[in-house]
Amino acid sequence: MPRRLATLLASGALALLATLAIASPAAAVTPAQRLSVLSSWTQTSASSYNSWNSARLDRAPWVEYNFNWSTDYCSSSPDNPLGFTFNLGCYRHDFGYRNYKAVGQFSANKSRLDSAFYEDLKRVCATYNSVVRPACYSLAWTYYEAVSIFGSLAAVQQADIDRAARMKANAEAKTPTP
């Protein structure tokens, strides 16, 4: 009887420990882990963008990383100039800027963040008809130059958007209608 009781108590204790291990939260995310994920989501590749966008749409698994997901999209510049959808590229750019600033590693990563932004915008442009694509690329370059040189899209001028609008209108006017 004492042996059976000891076995029963021991198995109960193991079950309790197993339950506590499952119920207890995972170890806190380390700064190195946070930087690793941040880096993987802010590269120039489409796969990096896709990983970031998947996480943006399902943030629950990333709560412990304490990422700053806030955005003002393209700041004071149009989010979708001339109908070209730049808003998510601007969002990912904000994500990179805000989170690298939070960990004190912004200056070491700014150039890559700006390059990733430009690649995101060029991928958007590639989805448009070849007739209007040059206008989109022109705007993508203007947006990239604004963040690269000035660190903000506030430097995009209406004249830049008007120039791209003329390019787009001229290209569309030259295209024969079916």
LINBEL-V389570 format. One record per run of one state. SS is the DSSP state (~ for helix, > for strand, _ for the rest). FROM is the first residue (numbers start at 1). TO is the last residue. If there is no record, write none. Layout:
SS:FROM:TO / SS:FROM:TO
This chain:
_:1:1 / ~:2:23 / _:24:30 / ~:31:40 / _:41:45 / ~:46:57 / _:58:59 / ~:60:65 / _:66:80 / ~:81:83 / _:84:86 / ~:87:102 / _:103:105 / ~:106:125 / _:126:129 / ~:130:150 / _:151:152 / ~:153:155 / _:156:157 / ~:158:174 / _:175:178
